[in-house]
Amino acid sequence: MKYRMFLIALLLLQTLATTESHCQNMKIGYVDVGYVYDNLPAYKAFIKEIEATSLQYQNLLNEKMTSYTKTC
């Protein structure tokens, strides 16, 4: 019985020791994605391209709506 309790206590101590050592190595970091995107020239060019394409599709949609309302 004492042997079994000793093994359980030893196992518990080993588990606690390994858990604590794993927690010491864990690091958490945060990234400001907006700052990163604002400082990437490729991202700025990509946004300008998207805005230009969006404007083209918006104009096309307006033309289609005008054409549709004239026919109805």
N, C-alpha and C positions, 0 to 999 in steps of 0.2 A: 504494500500500500504506500509506504514512504517512497519507494523507488518510483512508483507511478506518479505521485505528486511532484517528485523532483523532476521527472521528465516533462511534465506539463508546465511547471514553472520555468524550466530551461527553454522550452519551446516558446513560451510566452515572451520571455526576455529576448530571445533571438528575433522574434517577429517584431517586437517594439524597436529593437536596435536597427533592423534593416529598414523599417518604415521611416524612422527618424533620419537615417542617412540619405534616403531617397528624397525626402522633403528638403533637405539642405541644398541639394543640387538643382532644385526646380526654380526657374526664373520666369517671371511674367513681364512682358513688355507690351507697350501700347504704341500704335502708329497713328499719326494724324494723316489720314489718307488725302484729305483736302489739300494739305500743304504739299504732299508728294506730287499730286496731280498738277497743282498750280505751278510747280517748278520743272515740269517735264515739257520740253518743247514739242515733242511728238504728240503729246496729249492735246496741247493747244491747237496744233494743226489739225488733229483729228476732230476736235470740237468745231472748228471753223468749217471743215468739210461737211460735217453732219448738218450744221446750220444752213449751209448753202443748198444741200440736197433737200432739206426740209422745206426751204423757201420755194424751191422748184416744184416740189409736190403740192405745196399749198396753192401756188399759182395755177397749177394744172387742175386741182380740185375746184378752184374758183371758176375757171373757164368751163369745166364740165357742169357745174351747178348753174352757171349763167345760160349755157346751151340748153340744159334740161328745163329750166324755168321758161325759156322762150318757146319751147316746143309744146309745153303744157298749157 
